[in-house]
């Protein structure tokens, strides 16, 4: 049936191209010299295949502006097309509230660098930018700011919180057990002040990010690292100060950008169509190509790469996409990807600081089962720590981005005793039990000595199991992993040197490598997303629940350092 339908579809596509040819020929001579792009928020790696039909007022995505970069994949394809057109001189890149993680920032810088290497010009403009936006802008030939804007080049900061004293004043006692001196998750509730270990861990990551910021700005602006460090220490900047110091090449209102790029003829009236100003978005440029690129439907289905996201806290049950990875949902997604014959390989996209130890181990077992059938690559984007790292261990290879938070091999568990708080509020509770440990997880009292011994035993058993999983997956001894464990956290770069990951790279590189392992010839392949969920999630609900029947492998350092939002959300 496919061999009858696909030729018909391609014929219809060809007819559409031919019918539009006269109109495109008329507009071909007026193709713009510069094409305008709008880079905002956190565009995904690949195009989202499902878009909400709800209007924006009801939570729908709505239709993006024509110039908006909807994915890194579409941006790469657009730049590749423009680079081949001798009529195109370059692009105007407008940045607006860019919030990409380091891996995507590096990918954008590389795309702009390749475009410039083809002899094209890149002009970057923004009203206001922070460190991330400015690093991307430094990859341009010319950096411009609005006169009413701001440049927040100020380095990096991380805030760590200790609630122990505050909870005590409220009448709440935190009782926690952990394995690993570097497993700092319970310290949030047990310590009155941030520990030296937590401080040192955060400082090591800030040092790496700071060095990367200095190096990228120094390369882009052709300055010495010493000059860039002086710039950072003197920030933030008004556009006037930034121009005087050499951080930007000038100030310009958005309405004056066409004239600055040479696209708007002198004397052009302000009420004339913007599309005639030589700064058209990519859809308008494509509409003026005599023979625009067309994606023909192949007679044979393209091979597929399954992508299973583990984003956000790992919790039992269904979870919520992008916020909490439910073990039921992830396991079901892995099974579906494993069964699908068209899916030749699987990428486990991990962007999680961990969570439930039981849920993490369930995901690990599911990954191992799929890895017996087809290649599985675990890609660690912003963070793959604790339970997130455990879940990734079943893959054939572990890939990480250079600044990803990796490791935190350790566990903890505990509960909150709210009896004093209830007493202050005049709330009286009576715990009635049958069995010595029946009230073990009640918040009406603390742990007994017998219960403490049982919790300590469970912590040790779970930690030893974690060490065994890592040692088996990485081909090391438990003693070697213990020396790297105890909750220690590493960047992707350091994790590679210690043997906790196999390779550093980006999402597209990991996807291509997975297909290479599946012996799929180089060429186009489709991504098929698996996973979803429909249940809300609250970190507070997880941490302050009445019953702590589970053990948790969770890394708070990732949360405080990255302002964690669940990483990439595949929709």
C-alpha positions, -999 to +999 in steps of 0.1 A: +000+000+000+028+024+008+044+020-027+011+033-041+004+061-016+039+076-014+044+083-051+009+099-052+019+122-022+052+131-039+034+139-071+011+162-053+041+179-037+057+183-071+025+198-086+024+223-057+060+233-064+054+237-101+022+257-096+041+282-073+071+285-096+059+315-116+052+335-084+086+325-069+104+334-101+088+369-098+101+373-063+134+356-068+153+388-077+141+405-046+155+379-022+168+396+009+205+402+015+200+395+052+175+371+069+161+378+103+160+352+131+146+355+166+162+334+193+142+332+225+137+310+255+150+275+253+143+260+218+144+222+217+171+202+199+145+189+174+111+201+162+082+193+185+059+170+166+028+177+186+016+212+191-013+222+213-045+232+196-056+253+225-052+290+222-024+307+243-050+320+268-059+284+277-024+271+279-018+263+242+015+271+226+001+292+198+019+299+165+054+313+169+065+344+150+078+337+115+113+346+125+114+325+157+139+297+159+118+267+168+146+242+172+183+239+168+177+214+140+157+239+119+182+267+127+210+245+114+192+236+082+183+273+076+219+284+080+231+257+057+207+268+030+216+304+034+253+297+033+250+283-002+231+314-016+256+339-030+228+366-028+226+363+009+252+384+028+243+373+063+217+371+091+204+393+118+200+374+151+176+390+176+180+376+211+151+377+235+152+362+270+175+334+260+176+306+286+195+278+270+217+254+291+255+254+284+253+225+259+228+244+236+248+276+240+279+259+227+259+243+199+245+278+189+280+293+190+293+265+167+264+270+142+272+307+140+309+300+136+303+276+107+280+301+090+307+328+093+333+304+080+312+302+048+319+339+043+286+352+057+280+380+082+262+376+116+248+407+133+234+401+168+210+425+185+192+425+218+175+448+243+191+431+273+212+400+277+229+381+306+260+359+305+244+332+283+230+356+258+262+375+256+283+344+250+261+336+220+263+372+208+301+371+210+300+345+182+287+372+158+306+397+136+288+426+152+272+429+186+245+456+190+222+466+219+192+488+222+199+522+237+173+513+263+188+479+271+213+464+295+242+440+296+243+418+327+278+404+323+284+397+360+298+362+364+279+333+381+264+329+415+248+299+433+227+300+465+227+272+490+202+271+518+202+255+552+168+252+569+178+233+600+176+262+625+145+277+610+127+243+611+137+239+647+122+273+657+089+261+641+090+229+662+100+206+633+128+181+638+145+165+607+157+130+612+178+117+582+202+090+574+227+091+546+255+072+530+283+094+519+299+124+535+293+143+502+256+134+500+244+168+511+207+165+503+196+160+540+217+190+550+191+213+537+169+203+566+194+192+593+221+219+592+219+254+605+245+266+580+258+255+546+285+229+551+321+233+537+315+203+514+285+219+499+303+251+494+333+234+478+312+215+455+293+246+443+326+265+439+341+238+417+312+241+393+312+279+394+350+279+386+344+258+355+315+279+343+335+311+350+365+299+330+343+290+301+326+324+302+360+342+301+374+320+273+343+324+251+341+362+255+379+365+250+377+346+217+346+363+204+357+399+213+394+392+206+405+403+241+428+388+267+414+368+296+426+395+319+406+421+301+375+400+301+378+393+338+380+431+344+349+435+323+330+410+344+341+426+376+328+460+363+294+447+352+265+452+348+266+477+320+243+502+303+246+501+265+266+534+266+291+520+291+293+487+272+300+505+239+327+527+255+344+497+271+343+477+238+319+450+249+295+458+221+300+474+187+273+500+190+237+509+200+208+508+177+170+508+179+152+478+164+136+501+138+170+512+126+185+478+121+175+475+084+194+507+076+224+496+096+226+464+077+221+483+044+188+467+036+165+498+038+168+524+011+172+560+022+139+579+021+118+548+027+086+556+044+080+542+079+046+528+071+059+506+043+059+469+047+087+455+069+091+426+046+104+450+019+132+462+042+156+434+034+152+417+067+127+390+060+122+359+082+132+325+069+097+315+057+095+346+034+130+338+021+120+302+012+089+315-006+112+335-030+134+306-039+127+293-074+133+258-063+130+256-025+142+225-007+115+199-006+114+168+017+102+140-005+085+111+011+108+081+008+093+049-006+109+029+022+103+042+058+133+059+072+150+043+102+139+057+136+158+065+167+137+063+199+142+090+225+131+083+260+133+113+283+141+110+321+135+147+329+130+161+364+127+143+397+124+105+395+093+094+413+072+063+415+041+062+392+033+083+362+050+117+370+047+148+349+067+154+316+096+178+321+090+181+359+089+146+373+099+113+356+076+086+368+090+052+368+058+036+353+059+060+324+096+057+316+095+019+319+065+018+296+082+041+271+113+019+271+093-012+265+075+005+236+108+016+220+123-019+225+093-035+207+092-012+177+111-028+149+115+005+131+134+019+161+169+008+155+185+024+186+174+043+217+187+075+233+179+078+270+178+115+275+187+121+312+181+155+328+175+145+364+190+152+398+176+118+410+148+110+433+133+077+445+160+050+447+134+023+439+120+041+409+155+047+396+164+011+399+132+001+380+142+024+352+177+009+352+164-026+348+142-015+319+171+002+302+192-030+306+164-051+290+162-028+260+200-027+257+200-065+251+179-060+220+193-028+204+220-001+211+211+023+239+230+055+245+224+076+277+228+113+270+233+135+301+224+171+293+223+194+323+223+169+351+224+132+356+231+128+393+223+102+419+192+083+408+195+100+374+230+085+370+218+052+383+191+050+356+216+057+329+239+029+338+220+003+318+230+020+285+258+007+263+276+041+264+272+071+286+275+105+270+276+139+288+279+175+280+310+192+294+292+212+321+266+185+331+263+176+368+272+139+370+277+114+398+264+119+434+266+082+440+249+080+474+216+076+492+196+091+520+162+087+538+144+102+568+114+119+580+102+151+598+090+150+634+063+177+637+052+169+672+065+201+688+049+222+660+015+205+666+019+211+704+025+248+698-006+249+676-027+231+701-031+200+679-029+168+699-023+135+681-022+100+696-003+073+677-018+038+682+002+009+668+004-029+667+040-039+660+072-024+672+080-005+640+044+002+628+048+039+635+083+042+621+074+067+594+049+087+614+056+124+618+041+123+653+074+112+668+111+106+661+128+073+654+134+048+683+169+033+686+156+001+671+142+020+641+174+039+637+194+007+635+170-006+608+173+027+588+211+025+590+210-011+577+187-001+549+209+028+539+240+006+538+223-021+518+210+004+492+244+022+490+262-011+484+237-020+457+243+014+441+280+008+441+275-027+426+254-012+398+281+014+390+310-010+393+294-036+370+284-010+344+318+008+344+340-023+347+355-012+380+356-026+416+333-015+443+362+000+462+372+021+432+336+034+428+333+040+466+364+063+463+345+083+436+312+080+454+299+090+488+278+116+471+306+134+452+295+154+422+315+160+390+312+180+358+309+160+326+345+169+318+358+156+351+335+125+350+350+116+317+385+117+331+374+095+361+357+070+339+322+077+350+311+085+314+324+074+280+323+105+258+315+142+258+293+156+231+260+171+221+226+157+216+228+153+178+262+137+181+249+111+206+219+104+183+241+098+152+265+076+172+235+055+184+225+049+148+261+041+139+261+014+167+229+000+151+248-001+118+224+023+101+240+040+071+247+077+074+217+098+063+185+111+075+167+093+103+135+101+123+133+107+160+104+091+177+096+104+213+083+080+239+070+088+273+044+112+289+024+116+321-005+134+335+000+137+372+012+168+390+044+169+412+056+189+441+091+187+456+077+199+488+051+171+488+079+145+482+102+159+510+076+167+536+052+138+532+040+121+563+055+087+554+090+082+541+087+045+531+114+049+504+151+056+501+161+086+480+191+091+456+188+129+450+214+156+444+204+191+456+236+207+442+222+204+407+191+222+418+208+251+435+236+254+408+215+252+377+182+266+389+169+232+377+137+232+356+137+197+344+159+202+314+147+196+279+109+190+277+100+168+247+065+175+237 
